[in-house]
């Protein structure tokens, strides 16, 4: 006899949020969704510590009766409740001529110590909904999984202004994800960001089922997680970047975008389309390699934290084989020097450098922001904080690690 299936609830279980958030702002959020009566807000303990503990248990115990819009809002607020999210909120607000935090809060007797990322994100949601929504869309492109990059022919326009092309892409993406994950949900949103067209593809993944204990009884729960993949396309350079959970999804989204939005299914399929990064400068200079960053006053330091080497690919008996060994060397400051101290006879020009991890230490408004960047040629640069992507790409280009886009080369020649 089968067990009844119930819709899974993505519960809000951030203890830190509940324990530190301004309760007056939280009450405003509850009232925004007319949820006070349903949650029994008036029956909560009066004492602050007990009240917060009760709120945490209330959120942690969310079930099908919990106000869905409130739950969704809590998760959206948490997405921006971090230093990067707050920086994005401030940048968007400043561009719109809006102050996120009133002057009286900045000048209070606590010297603004209550202005944590959680507080600012919640206030932005309550008082500046448009700024919050714009920032969340952008943040999805910064907080996603690693990006797979391609170079195509520069000055190839996207047909995203065509309703017919967008509908064709929507149908093709829906069909792909439905067949791959058996889900029936696929929603696509589009918007421009400077010269880039950005596309968000929300879709279901494979269903997950588990036995759980609930009120002393065994229950079966099934759910299908909604993932958010994204595509960025810069027509002047022909560059595209795709974020998705798997390499297969990344390549398929790039192919569908090329077919329906660029009119050429093979736009990104040539081998040279994926030649974006190289570690040849490290191979050629070996222990003399030093990452140059003095031209950028925002950068305090760039550390080479990790280097991975192997013997590359080779052909034996007509078949291609991968290296039988891999060596990873880590160091808090200079992994290349550490590697050569470990193996003084090693010639880096005679091995393959599989990947290298850098940590940029940016100083912004007096605060240090470390950003980890892992280079894996030929087409992947994983960046922990893509809000600083433009600066990092310029650093990589100047150091010969990022191969310049054709549009970049033309611009340099014109200077």
N, C-alpha and C positions, 0 to 999 in steps of 0.2 A: 504494500500500500504506500503510495507516494506521499511525501510531506508537502503541505501547503507552502507556497512561495509568498514571501512578503517583500515589498520594495525596500531596498536598503536605504538607510539614512546616513549621510556623511556627517557624523556628529562633530560638534565644535568642542574640542577638548584642550584648548590652550589655557593651561592653568595660569601661566604668566600673564596673559592678557587680562583674565578676570581678576587676578589678584592686584593688578596695578592700574587698571583703567579708571578714569574719572567716572564715578557712579552717576553723576548728574548727566554727563554726556551719554552714558549707557542707557539711562532712563529715557533720554530724548530719542535714542535709536529704537527702543521698545515702543515708545509712543508713535513713532513714525509709521510703524506697521500695525498700530492698534492691537498690540499683543499683550498689554499689561494684565488685562482680566484673564485671558487664556492662560497666562503663565503664573497667575496668582501672585503678581508682584507686590500687592499690598500686604500679603501675608508673610513676606520675608522678614527675617530678624532685623531688629533695629541696629544692633551693634555691628560696626563695620566689618570686623573679621568674620563673624558668623554670617553676615549678609553675603559677603563675597563667596564664602564656602558654599552657601545655599545656591547662589547663582551658578557656581561651577557645576554643582551636582545637577542643577536644572538643565544646563546646556549639555552636560555629559550624558544625561539620560534621555536625550531627544529621541522621539519615535515618530511614527506617522502623523501624530496629532500636533507636533511642534510646528509653529508658523514657518512655512517653507521660505517665504520671501525674507524673513528675518535671518534664517539660517544661512541662506545664500549671501546676504549682506555681510554677515560676520566673516564668512570665508573670504569674500572679496576684500574686506578691510584688512584681514590678516595678511593677504598677499602683498600689501604695500606697507606693512608694519615692520619695516627694516630700514637701515640707513640708505640703501639704494632707492627704495620706494619713496622715502621722504624726499630725497634729493630730486627725484623725478617730479614729485608733486610741487616742490618749490619752483623748479624750472618752468613748469607749465603755468603756474600761478603768476610768476613774474612776467612771463611773456604776455599774459592777458591783463597785466596791470592790477593784479589782485593780491591782497595780503591774506595768507592762510590763517595766521594767528593775529588776533586783535592786539593793539599796543598795550592795553591794560594787562593782558596775560604775560607779555614780555617783560613788563616792569613790576611784576608782583613781588611780594616779600620773599618768595622762594627762588628768585633769580632765574625763573624759567626751568627749574630742575624737573618740573612735572612734564615738560614737553618732550616726552619719549616718542619714538616712531609710532607707537600704538595710539597715543593721544592725538598726534597730528593727523594720522590716517583717518581716525574716527571723526575728528572735527571736519576734515576735508569732505568726507562722505556726507556729513550732516549739513554743512554750510555751503559747500561748493561742489555740488553733485556733478556738474558738467566737467570741471577740472578733474575730479576724481575719476570719472568714466573715461576721459581722454587718456589719463595717465595709466589706468589699468590696461587699456588696449596696447599702449606702447610697452608696458612692463612685460606683457606676455611674450614679446619678442626678445627681452633681455633675460628672463628667468627660465627660459625653456631649455631643452636638451641641446647637445652640441649641434653645430650648424655644418651642413655639407654645402660647399661652395662650387660654383661653376662660372666659367667665362664663356660668353657667346659673342656674337658679332655686335660691336658697338652701334648705337643709334638704331636699334631695332625696337620699334614702339610696341607697347602692350596694348591689347584690344579690350582693356577692362572697362572702357566707356561703352562698349557694345553690349546691350542686354542679351543679344543672341549668343555672343561668345561666353558671357558669364554663365548663362543657363547651360550651355554645353559643358563647361568646366564643372559646374555643380553636379550635373547628371553623371559625368564620368567619374568624379571623385566619390560620389555616393555609391555608384556601382562597385568601384574598387574596394571601398571599406566594407560594404555589405558582404561582398564575397570573401574578403580576407578575415573579417572578425565576426561575421554573422549578425552585426548590429543593424538597426534600421534608422539610426539617427545620424545626420550629417548636415551641419549648418555652416555656411561660409559667409564671412563678412569682409568687406573691402574698404580700404581708405588710403589716402596719399600721405606721405611723410617726406616733405621736401621733394627731391627728385625721384624718390622711391615709391613704387606701388607695393602695398603690404596686404597680404591675404591671410586671414585666420580661418583654419579649417577645424571645426569641432566635430568629433565623431566618437562613436562607441568602440571600446576594445572588447576582447574576448570576455565572455561572462565568467564570473568567479562565484563559486558556491562554497559555503562552509557551515559546519555545525557550531552553534554558539549556545552558551548558557544564558537564559533569560528568566528572571523571577523563579529560579530553582528548577526550570524545565529546559529540556533540549529542544532547540529550534533550528530549522534550516533557513539560511539566508542566502539569497542570490543577488548579485548586482553586476552591472556593466559600467565600468568606469568611463567617463567622458574625457578624452584627451584633447589637447589643443595643439595642433601642428600649425606651422606658419611658413609662408613664402615671402621673401623680399626680392624685388627686382628693380635694378637700376638701369634704365634704358640707355643713357649716354655711354655707359661702359659695357653694357651687355652682361653685367654681373648679376648672379642670382644666388641666394642663400636659402636653404630649406632646413627647417627644424622639424624633427619627427622622432618617434621612439626608436625606430629601426632604420637601418641603412636601406632596406628594401622599400620602406614607405617614403624615405627621402627621395630616392631615385624615381619612384613612380610618380610622386607629386611633381617633381621637376619635369618629367616627361609629359604629364597631362597639362601642366602649365604651358610648356613649349608648344604642344599640339594645338590647344584651344585658344591660348592668349597671344601666342607669337606666330601661329600659323605654320610651324615647322616642328614636327615631332622629333626630328633629329638635331634640334638646335644645340643641345648640350651633350650629345652622345660621342663626339670625337674625343680621343684620348687627351689632346691638348686642351680641351675645355676644362679639364680637372687639374691642370698644372698651375697651382696657385702659390705653393710654398716650397721652399727648399732649405736644407741645412748644409748646403755645400760650403758656405763661408766658414762654418765650424770645421768641416772636414779639411778644408784647405789650410786654415790657420792653426788648427789644433790647439795646443796649450796657450798660444798667443791670442786667441780670440777674446775680445772684450766687447761687450754690448755697449754701444755708444748712445748716450742719452743726454749729454750736457746741454744740448740745444733747447731742451724743454725744462723750464724752471719749475714746472709742477712736479717733476719726477725727482724724488729723493734718492732712489736707488733702484737698480734692476738686478735681481739675483738669479743665478742659474741653479735651480734647486734639484733638477734631475736630468739625466741623460740616459737613453736606452740604445744599446748597439746590438747588432748581430752580424752574421756573415752574408746577409742578403740572399737573393735567389740564385740558384744555379741549375744547369741542365745536365742530367745524367741519364744515359740510355734513351735519349730523346724525350725525356719527361722533365718538367719543371718542378723543382723541389725548393722548399723553404729552408732557411738556416736551421741546423740542428741545435743551435744554442742561442740564447739571448742573455745579455747582461745589463742589469739596471744599477746605476750608481746615483745615490742621493747625497746631498749636502745642503746645509742651511744657507750657504753663500755662493759656492762655486763648485758645481758637480764635475765640471771638466777637469779642473786642477786635481780634484780628489780622485777621479778616474785614472789620470796619468800618474799620480803617486802610487796608486794600487797596481797599475800595469805600465811601468816606465818605458817598456819597449814597444808599446802599442802605437801604431801609426793610424790615426783616425781616417786618413785618406784611403786606407785599404779595407775598411769595414763600412757597413751601412749604419748611419745614425737613424734609428727608427723614429725617435721622438725626443723632444727637449721641452722641459717645463721651466718657464720663467715666472718670477713674481715681481710685478711692477709695484712700487710704493709711491702712489700719488699723494701729494699734499694739497688738499682743497679746503679753503676757509680755515686753515690751521689744523685740520684733522687729517690723519694719515689713512688712506684707503688702499689696502693691498689688493691687487688684482692678479690672479693666477692665469697664466696663458700657456697652454700646451700645444706645441706645434707638431703635427704629424703629417709630413709630406705624403702625397702631393696636394691634398685638397682640404685639410682639416686644421682649423685653429680653434681650440676650445677655450673660451674666455669666461671667467667666473662672473664678471660684471660688464655687460655689453653697453652700459651707459657711457663708458669711456672707449668704446670700440674705435672711433675715428682716430683718436690720439694713438692708440696701440697699433693700428694698422700703419700709421705714418712711421712709427718707430720701427716696426718690422720691415717696412720698405727701405728706410734709410740704412738699415743694417744688412740689407741684401737677402733677407729671409722671406719676405713676401715679394713675389714677382709682380711688377706693376701691371695694372690693367692697360689695355691698349689706349683707352681714353686718357689715362694718367700720363703715358709716354708722350702722347700728342700734346698734352697741355704743357709738359715740361719743355718740349722742343719749341713751343710757341713763346716761352718766356724770354 
